[in-house]
Amino acid sequence: MGDACHSDAVPHLVETPQTADRGEEPSVLLRARGLTKSFVGHTVLADIDLDLRAGQVHGLVGENGAGKSTLMKILAGVHTADRGTVELDGRQVSFHHPLQAQAAGISTVFQEFNLLPERTVAENIWLGREPRRRGLVDVGRMHRDTQALLDDLGVTGLRPQQRVRTLSVAEQQVVEIAKAVSYDARIIAMDEPTAALADHEVALLYSIIRGLTARGVAILYVSHRLKEIFDLCQTITVLKDGRHVATRPATELDDNELVRLMVGREMSAFFPDPVEGTSLGEPRLQLRDAGNGYVDGVDLTLRAGEIVGISGLQGSGRTELMEAIFGVTPFTRGEMLVDGRATRPRSPRAAVRSGIALVTEDRKATGLALNQSILDNALGPVRAVFARRSGRARREVPGLLTNLEVAARALDQEVQFLSGGNQQKVVLARWLATDPKVVLMDEPTPRHRRRRQARDLRADARPGQGGRRRPHGLQRAAGGDRHVRPDPRHARRTAGRRAAGGVVGGGGPPGRDRSLGGSPMSTTHAGRRVGLPDRFRNLTSTGIVLIVLVGAVVLGSILTAVEGRNFFTTGNLRDILTATSILGFIAIGQTLVILGGSLDLSVPFVASLTGVIAGGIMAGETGNVLPGILAAVAVAAVIGLVNGVVVSIFHVHGFIATLGMGLIISGYIATNYQGNHGSAPQSFRSIGISFIGPLPVSTLLMLGCAALAILLLRRTRVGHHLYAVGGNPEVARLSGVRTSVPIITAHVLCSVLAAFAGLLLLARLSVGNPTIGSQGQYDLMSIAAVVLGGTLLAGGKGNITGTVAGVAIFAVMDNVMAVMQTDSFLRNVVRGVVIVAAVAVYARRDIDRRPARFERPGVLDAALQEAK
């Protein structure tokens, strides 16, 4: 297959499958009859029939809310149909989980990528199916299998070890397809696979699809791009309002007929002329030589009643221009005028007050509050910025939503239950409710939906109101009066250098294109931010925290020298190492829990409880040491098991679940243990005070646990799945991961490690102290060490090495401040400053390391060039 893809890198777009060339009727792989699905009383699919044949591409088309995505999710096992049947190879099947569909040979490439940005290409592709050798994940085989998949698809330049967050959108699309193919899929459903790709990147996708159909794979292809439908598909099914309209051979349809079936009107109605009586008014928005750290030399005029399109290659500065106008990254030079008045919004709130609205590119991340109602979302900006208008807006919003044809059960329905198209309409409604002067639309929809958006803008672009948007790629904005494009040649320039500006007009040289009414514009390197030095920007979190640790040691030696003390004495260093042990055990466990997206506030109480239980059982007798240790570990494991079950099975947030458990343990201790309890025999106490060479035994034990934790995370399925669940639990679930298993495992291990800390405290104190855990603030200090070590509190990113370094930093700080005899208040202040500073550096570094997608040729570009 790989050779076939390379030999036909620029495919003949009207080519048909080989079976069709031989005049044979391809066999039916999947037959669906009468599929019906309702959500909260609203029927989204009604009696849908569908046949998918081997070696053919079957197009599925329809307007927003037609039911395409729901049908795909039923076939993928995400949803279960209320009624109807699905037959695979003549056998009736019913899928209740995506893993079942994948095992049966049905894979789906969703429009919204199901990838984990902090994991590698290989880890994403084989998530939930990691190859193992002797019980451990076989990383080498995983990389080899991934490379074979990419080679088979004809893709070059993409490495299995690359983290997904460093990839362009086109490259992530390739990873999604490779993941679908890895299941040995016989049927692959693709939902808008080219929605985020530039035109020149689509050719290889065509080639990949043809390679798959040549192997007999059936493709269900969902798209609103009519050209793609006719280029690729042999059969087309049309849905409208959740009902089956028609299924016909592609050769029997043309653009006009297909549009008529989809929407019930002719194609000419898609691109409306200006509303009758609308004429261009005075300038609403004017930019004069405007620029900042991302774009530069922007001159643009937008008049009332006018729609202007901004286009350009990926990385040309389109989004950065929108954000500058909206005050996200304000202009630092030049002029910006709204209604002839100079303004330079320093924040989005200021921009909204100036009459500017921004429909962002990612509706789910930055456009909507998904768990709030349609009405609350629509009123959000008005309530936040124009509180006095809330009453009037509340009365007007229902009519606005009706005009935008939002399909929903009621205004109190949560936005997360709407289709993607209807969610986008709610985004538009929330900004139109502010009665804006200028509307900025940053890639608000894939191209297929722009026609309807153009109609909505036409209806709303009344005299005295302007609208502005940018299309994807070098295309004329649908329904726009004119459009401008930044010169894409800046994409190869270095950071901070101004590129040759100008609007590209046809094939001529850069410069002002009078015919388009454009204005000169240039951008700086949009993928670079002025921030940290390059060498520091590329450091990992572990590298940063190790540098901070070295700095803390150097600073500590200087400060103690001022006090007349030697920091590097054997005794002092042993004190620091010993101090890391107890907090180290708890912080390692806390890291595991946080990586999974949870939290454990019960650890100090677990440490206290296990200490008094073990001390009571040992009672100073050497023969009771092992029973005491086993009892402490067993109690901790049960506590961790309960925490994990409550968090993962009953979906109680880790903060609440473990806080409640901590209070329960605290109450039990207060009731049953008054003062110190039990005692440790001398043989056990030696663990807390003995050394092997220069290192304390307790420190060696902690480092051993750290090594085992690193092995767990890197080489076991539980570790890989823990990262996946913390990164995105839904992606993990759709990949076949039992999401409860890694969470429960992490909580059990966290509690057991807290028990080890409690046993170590018992060894040092000789008695069980029922309050020692809470007095040591091990819950907050362990979380602080984890954060300082570079682990995200949201989960999915971090490592044990950074945590151990974070613990050592706190030990050094406490040692130095003890020598300097600082009070507890100042110690906490210093700790807080260090934590906040570290998190700020990590955040700044992650911003600066965001990939500039044009810095290197894309995967698809490289593959096409190699094929040529």
N, C-alpha and C positions, 0 to 999 in steps of 0.2 A: 504493500500500500504506500509506503514511504516513497518508492521510486515513482509511482504513478503520480503522487502529489507533486513531486519535483518536476516531472516532465510536463506537467500541465499547470504551471504556476499562474498563468493568465488564462482561465478557462473559457471555453466557448459557452456563452451564457444561455444558449437555447438547447444545449445538449440534453438528451434524455437517457434514462438508464438503459443498460445493455439488454435487459429483458424486454423492454419495449421495442428496441431495435429489431429483435428477433421475432416480434409479433406475438410473443407469449404473454399471457395474462399472469402477472405476478400473484403469488399466493397471498392470502389474507393472513397476516400475523395476529392482528388484534381486531376484534369486532365488538363495538359497544352499542347497546340498544336501550333506548328509553331512560337514559341517565337523567336523574332529577335531584336537585339539591336546593335546600332552603337554609337561610341563616336568620335567626330571630324573627321567624314568620315571614321573611321576604324571600320569594323564590328567585334564585339567580340562574338556575338551569332547569329547563322543562323538556323532558322527552327528547334528549339529544341522541342521535345515531351517528356513528363514526366507524369507518373501516380504514385500517392502515395496512398497506401492502409492502412486501419485501422489496427492497431496492428502489423504493419511490419516496419522493418528498411530497407530503400532503400539507397544503397550506390551510391555515385556520385564520380567518379574518373576521373583523367586526369592529364596531365602534367601542368606545370606552363603556365598560359595564355590560358588554354583550355576553360575558360569561366565559371568555377564552381561558383566563387564568384559573378559574374554578375547575373547568374541565381538565386542564392539565394537572392540577393538584389532585384530582380524583384518580387519574391514571397513575400519578406518582405515589399514591398512598398517603398523601398529606391529609386529604379529606376522604370521607367515606360517603358514597352516594346514598341518598334517602331511598331511592328506587332505581331500578334498572339493572342491567347485567353487563359484565365485561368478560369476553372470551379471549383466551390466549392460546393459539394453536388449537382451537376447537374446544378447549377446556375452560369451564367457567371459573373465574378467579375473583377474589375480593381482597384488597389490600387494606390493612389497618395501620401500616407503618411504612415509611419510605424504604426501609431496609428490605421489606418483603417484595416491594416492586423492583428494587434493584437486583435482588436475588433471582427474580423471575426474568430479568433481562430488560427492564424498562428504566431508563435513566432520564433525568430532566436537567436542562440547563436553564435556570430561572433568570429573569431579567435582572433582578437584584442578586448580585453574586453571593453565594454561600461559601465564602472563604474567610479564613482567619488571618488577618494581616500580620500578626507577629509570628506566625509559623512559616516554615519554608514551603516551597512548591511541592516537594515530595511529601512532606507531612500533611499537607492539605489533600493531596490526591489520595493518599492511602489512609486517611483518618478513619478509625474504626475497623481497619483491616490491616494494621501494621504487620508486616512479615516478622516472624520470630525465629530465633535460633537458640536452643537451650533455655527457653523461657524468657529471653531478653529480645527486645526489638532489634532486628537485623538492619541497622541503618545503611550499611553498604549495599545490601540487596535492594532496599527501598530506593536508593539513589539510582542504582542500575536499572531497575524496572521503570522508574520515572523517565530516565533518559531514553529508554527503548520506546516508551509511549510517545515522547516528543519526536523522536526520529521517525516513528511510524506515521505521525501526522505531518511530517515534512517541515517541522519547526526547528529553526536554528537560533542560537544566541540566547536561549533561555536555559538556565542551569537549575538542576533539582535543589541545590543548596540555597538559592536566593529566597529571601523573605518576601512574602507577597506584598507587604506594604511598600516595597521599593519598585514594584512593577507598575507599568502604565495600565490604563483601562483595557487596551487591546491585549496586552500580555495576560492580564487576569482572565480575560475571556478565553484565551487559549488554555489556561489552566483549568477552567471550568469544563471545557470540552474534553480535555485529556482525562479529567476525573470521571466524566460520564462514560468515556470509552473504556476506562480501566475496569468497569464492571462486566466487560464482555457483552455490552448491551446489544440487543437485537432491535430495540426500538429506542430512539432518542428524541425527546421533545425539547425544542428550543424556543424559548420565549424572548422575542426581540433580541436575537444574538448580535445584531449590528447596531443597536440603538446608541451605543456609546463609541462606535468606531467611526473614524474618518473614512471618506470614500476610498482612498487609496489602500486602506487596510482591509477592505471587504473582499478583495480578490482571493486571498489565500483562504478565507473562510469558505468561499464558494468551492475552492479546490478540496478543502477538507471534507465538506459535505459530499462532494462527488466521490471522493475516495471511500467514504462510509457506505454510500448507496451501492457502489460497485461491489462491496462485500456482502450485499444483501440486507443491509441495515435499513429499517424504515425510519423516516424522519418526519416528525410532526412539527411544522414550522409556523410559528406565530409571528406575524409582522403586519405593520400598517404601510410599509413601503411597497407600493404596488409593483414597482420594477423588480424587486427581489422575488415577490410572489410569482410573477410571470417568468422570471429568469430560471427559478429553481424548481417550481412545483409542477407536478403532472396532474394533480387533482386539488380542487379548492373547495373547502367547506365554509359557508357564510353563516355566522350567528348574529342575531339581533335581539336585544332585550332578553337574553337567556333562552332563546328559541332557535331551532334549526330552520334556516331559510332555504338553503339550497346546497347541494353537492354536485359539482360539475367538473368535467375535464377542463384543464386550463386553456386548451385550444378552442373551446367554445365560448370563451369570455374575452372581453377587452376591458380597458380601464373604465369606460363609461358604464358598461353593464355591471361590472363588479361593484363600483361605487353605488350604483342605484340599488343593488341588492343589499348592500351594507347599511345605507342610511336612508333609502327611500327617496332620494333626490339626485339630480344630475350633478356631474362633477363641477360644472360652472358655478354651482352654489357654494362650493368649498372656499373659493377665494373672493370674498365679497368686496364690492366697491365701497368707497366711503359712504357713510350714511347720508341720505339726501339732505341737503342744506348745510352739510359740514364743509367748512373752508378753513384753510390754514390761517391761524391767527398770529399773534405776536410771539416772539421767542419765549419759551418757557424755561429752557435750560440752555446755558451757554458755557462752554469751556474754552479758555484761551491760554494756550501754552501750559496746560495743567500737567502736573507730574508729582511723583513721590518716589519711594524706593523701588517701585514695581513697574510703573508706566511713566512715560515722559513725552512732552511735546504734543499733548492732545488738544486739538481744536475741533469743536463740534457745536452745532446749533440744532436744537430741537424745538419745533414750533408747536403751538397749541393745535390739537386735532391731527397730529402727524405721528406716524409709526416709522421708526428708523431701525434698521437691522444692523447689528455689529457682527462681523464674521471674521474668522481667522483660524489658522492652524492651532492645534492643541499647544498651549504654552505661549501663545502670542500675546497674552495679557488681557484677554476679554473679561474673565472673571475679576481680575485685579482692577480693571477700570470700573466695573460695577461697584466693587467694594469701596473704591476710593470715593465715588460720588455719594455712596450711602454712609460714609463716615466710619466704615470698619477699619480701613487704613487711609486716613485723611490725606488729601493733597497737601503737599508741603511747599509748593511753588505754583505760580500761575494764578489764574482767576477762575472762579466758578460763580455764575449768576443764576438766580432763580427769579423769574418775573422781573428781570432787569436789576435786581438787588444783589449786591455782592454777598456771598455766603460761603462758608467753608465748614461744613458740619464736622465736629470732632468726635461724634458718636452716632450710632444708629438712631438713638432717641432724638438727637438734634436734627438729623435728617428727616425723620418723620414729622417733626414740628415744622420743618420747612416745606412740607408737602411732597416729600419723596418717599416712594415705596419700593421695596425690593423683593421680588419673588425669587428665592434662592434656588440653586441647582438641585440640592438634595432635600426633598420635601420632608423626609422622615427624620433626618438628622437636624435640620435647621429651619424647617418650615412649619411643623405641626407639633402639637402636644398630643401624641397618639392616644393616650388614655383619657383624654378629655372629650367632651361632647362636640358635635358640629357647631352648635351655637357658641360655646365657650371659645372654641378656636377662632371662629369668625369675629368675635368681639375682642379677642386678645389685644391687638395693638391699640384699639380705641380705648379700652379700659386702662391700658398702661400709660398712654400718652395724653389722651383727651378724655379724662374721666367725666367731665361735664356733659359730654356728648353720648354717654353710654345709654341713657334712656332712649334717645332718638334712634341711635344705631340699632338697639335691640328691636325696635319696631320695623326698621328698614331691612334688616338682614334676611328675614324669611323671603321677602320679595326678591332680594338680590340672589339668594340661593336658587330660587325658582327660575329666574332669568338665565342662570348659568346651567340649568338642567341637572342639578345635583340629585342623583338617585339615592334615596335613603329612606329608612322606615320612619324616622322622626328626628326632630332637631336635637333631642337628647341622646341620640345614638353616638357611641364612641367612634371617633374617626378611624381607629385602627381596624374597624370592621367594614370600612368602605373599600371599593376597588381602587386601584391606583389612579385611574382617571378621575374618579370622584374626589379622591383626596386632593388631587391637584386643583380641582375647581374650588375646593374649600380654601386652599392657600390663596388663590386669586381673590376669592370673596373677602378674606380677612383684610387684604390690603385695599380693595376697592371700598370697603366700609369706612376707611379713614378719609375718603373723598380726596385722593391725592392729586397733585398737580402734574407729577411725573411718575410714571410706573416703569421701573427697571425689571426686566425679566431675564434672568440668567439661566439659559438652557432649561426653561420651565418644563419642557416635555421632549420626548423623542420627536423626530420629524413628523411621525405619523399623526400626531395630535395637534400640530401647529395650525392646521387649517381651521379647526374649531376655535383655537385660541385667537387666531386672526379675526374670526367673526365676532368673538366676544370683545376683542379690543376695538373693532370697528364700531360696535354698538356703544362702547363706553367712551371712545375718543371724541367726546363732544367738543364743540368750540370752547376753548379755555382749558382743555386737558390734553396732555401729551402722553404717549406710551412709547416704551423703548425696550428692545429685546435683542438677543443675539442668537442666531441659528448655529447649528453644529456644522463645522466644516466650511468650505468656501462655496456657500450656496446663497442665493438670494433669499432674504427673509420672507417667509410665506406671508402674503398679504401686506407686506411693507410698502411704503411709498418710495423709499430709497434705502440703500444700505452702504456701509463703509467697511473696509477691511484693513487691519494693520498689516504692515509688511512682514511676512513670516521669516524673512532672511535673518532676523535678529536671533533666531533660535540657536544658531551656532556661535553666537558671540559670547565672550566671557562676562563674568559677573561685573555689574557696575558700569559697563561700557554702553553708551547709547548706540542703538542700531540705526541703520539707514532708515529714515522714516518715509511715510508716504502711503497713500491709498493705492492699492493695486487695481488698475483698470484694464481689463482684458489681458492681453499678453504684452503690453507695453512696459516701459520702464517705470520704476517707482516715481510717484509724484502726485500732484493733485488731479483727480479725475473729475473734470467738470461735468461730464455727462451724468455721473451718479450723485453730484452735489456733495461729494465727500470732503473730508478735511485731512490734512497731514497728521499722521500719528506715528509715534515710535514707542517702543517699550524697552525697559531694561530687562535683564535676565530674570524672567518671572519665577524661575525655580530657586533663585538665591535670595536669602534674606540677609540684611545687615545685622549681624548678631555676633555669635561666638567665633573665635579664630578657627580656621579650617581644621587644624590638627585636633583641637579640643572638640569640635563639632562631631568628628568621626569616632570619638571614643565611645565605648560601651558604658552602660551604667556601672558595671563592675570596675572598669578602668577609672571612672571618675571617683568612685567611693574609695578605691585603693589610693588614689592620689590624695584625697582628703585625709585618709588615715596617716599617710606619710607626713602630710602637713601638720596634723595634730600632734604627732610624735615630735617633730622638730620644734613646733611652738611650745609644746609641753616641756621639752628639755631646756628651752630658753627661759621660760617662766620659772621653772624650779631652780635653775641656776641663779636667777635673780634673788631667790629666797635662800640661797646658800646651800642648796641640795643638789645631789647628782641623780638625774632622772634614770640613768642607765645602770643602776646598781642591780645586782642579781635579785635581791629581795624585792625591790620595787617592781621589776619586770614580772617576777613571779606573782606579786599581788595583782597586777593588771591581768595576767593570764587567768588566774584563779577567778577573778571577778567576771570574766567573760563566760565562764562555764554555765552558771545557773541561767542567766539571761539568754545565753546561746542556745541551750536546749529548748527553751520556750519559744524563742524567736524562729528557730528552724521549723518547729511545728506550726507556728503562726504563718510562716511563709507558705507552707503547703496549703493551708486553708485559704489564705488570701489569693493565691494563684488560681484557685477554683472559684473565685468570686464571692467567697463567704468571709466570715470573721469569727473570732472566738474570744469573748470577754470573760469566759469562765476559768481561764487557765490559772490565775493566781489562787483561786479557791480550790482548784483541783490539786495544786502543789501543796497547799496547807493541809487539805483533807488526807491526801495520800501519805504525807509526812507523819501525821498523828496516828493514822491507822497502822503504818509500818512500825512506828516506834512502840505502839501498844503491843503488837504481836511479838516484836523482838524482845522487849522487856529486858534488855541488857544481856541476853543469852546468845552466844555465837550460833548455836544450833537452830535458832529461830530466824536467822538472817534471810535464808532463801524463802521460807513461807511469808515473811513480812514483805519482801520484794514482790513476790508473785501476787499477794493480796492487793498491794498498792497498784500494780499494773492492771490487774483484773478490774478493780473499781474504776480506774481511769478509762479503760477500754469501754466499759459499759456507759460511762458518762459521754464519751466521744461518740459512741454508737447512737445514743439518744439524740445528741445534738445533730449528728449527720442525718438521721431519719427525719427529724422535725424540719430541718432546712431543705432537704432534697425531695422528700416525699410529700410533706405537708406544705411546702413552699412558704415557710416562715423565714423572713430575712434573718441572716446569721446574727446580726446585731441584737435583734429582739430575742431570738431563740437562746443564744448563749448568755445574754444578760439575765434572762429568766432563770436559766440553769445555775448561774453564779449566785443569784439571790437564794435559790433553794439550798445550795450547798452551804452558803454563809449562814442561813438559818439553822441548818442541821448542825453545823459546827458549834454555833453559839449555844444550842440547846444541850449538846452532849459532851462538849469539851470545855472545861473551865480551866484556863491556864495551860501550862506545858503538860504533855502527856507522853508516857512511855520513855524509853531510853534506847540508845544504840550501843551495841557492844564495841569494845575497842577495835576488834578486827574490821568492823564496818566503818568506824570513824576514820580509819587510816585512808580511806578513799578520798576524804576531803582534805587531807593534809600531806599525803605522801607524793613523791616525785619519781619520775623515771628520767634520769639524766637531768636536764635543766627544766623539763616541762612537768607541770602538775598532772597527776593521774586524771583529775576531773576534766582538765582541758583536753587531754588526749581522748577521753571518752566522748566529749562533745564533738571534737573534730571527726571521730569515727562515725558518729551519728550523722554529721554533715556530709561525709563521703557517701554513706548509704543513701541519704536523701537525694544527693546529686545523681547517683546511679538510678534511683527510683524514677526521677524526673526525665532522665535522658534515655534510659534503655528499657523501660517497661511501658506496657500499654496504659497502665493506670496513670503514669506520669504524663504521657502524651495526651491522654484524654482529660487530665486535670487542666492542662493548658487550654485545651479546646473548649471545655465547659466554661472556664473563666473568661476566655476570649469572646465566645458567643454561644450560649447554650442551645439556641435554636439550630445553628449550623452543626453543632455536635450531634444533636438529636437526629437531624435529617441525614447525617452521615452514618447513622447506625450505632452511635455511642449510647450506652446505658448511662445517662447523665447522673443518676443517683449514686452509682458505684464509686466514681472517683471522689465525689463530695463526702460520702460516708467514710471512705478510706482516709481521706485527709483529716477529718475531724477525729477519727479514732487515733491516728498517729499523733495528732496535736495534743490530745489529752494524755497519751502515753508518755510523750516527751515532757509534758508538764509534770507527770508523776516522777520521771527521772530527776527533774529539777527539785521536786519535793524530797526525794530520797537523798539527794546531794545536800540539801539544806539540813536534813536530819543528821547526816554524817558530820557536818560542820558544827552544828549546835549541840549534838549529842542527845537532844530531846526533840520531840515533835511539838512545834509551835503552831497553834491553830490560827494565828493572825499574820504569820510571817509573809505569806504570799501577797495579801492586800497591802501590807506595810511597804513591801518592796515595789509596788505599782508595776508588777510584771506584765499586766495586760497592756497598759499604755506604753510602757517602755519597749515591749516586744514589738508592738505595732510600729512604734517610732523607728526601731532598728530595721524593720523590714522596709519601711518607706525610704529610710536613709540609704538602704542598700540598692534602691532602684526598682523595687517591685511595685507595680501599679495596684493601688487599693481596689480598683475596679476588677482586677484579675486578668489573667491571660499573659502577663509579661513579668519576668523577674527571674531570680536565681538564688541559690543558697549561698554561693560565694559572696555575693554582695551583702547578704544579710549578716554573715559572720563578720565581714569587714565593718558593717554598721555597728554591730555589738562591740567590736574592739574600739571603735571611735568613742563610744560612750564610756567604755572602761578607762581609756586614756584621759578623757575629759574629767571624769569623776576623780581620778587619781590626782591630777594636777590641781583641781580645785580643792581637794582635801589637803594637799600640801600647803596651798595658799590660804587655807582656812576660810573659804568663802561660805556664806550662808546658803541654806537650801533654796531660797527665793532666787538668788543669782544663778545657782546651778540650773534651775528649771528654765530661767530666761535664756541662758547660753544654749541649752539643749533645744529649746524652741527655735532660736535663731538659726542654728545649724540645720535643723530639719526643714524649715521653710526655705532656707537658701538652697539646700540640695534639691528639693522638689522644683524650685524655680529654675535651677540650672538644667534639670532633666527636661522640663517643659520647653525651655528655650532651645535646647539641643534637638528635641524631636521636631520642633518647627523648622529649624535650620536644616535638618536632614531630610525634610520632605523631598521626594525625588522630583527633579525637573524632568518631565517625561520626554523632553526633546534633547536631553544631554547626550544621549546615545541613540543610534538607530533602533527603532522598535523591532520587536521580534518578527512581526509580519513583514516589515520593510526588509529585514535581513534575509528572511526566507525567500522573498520574491527576487531579491537581487541575486542570491545564490542560484535560484532556479533559472534565472535568465542567463 
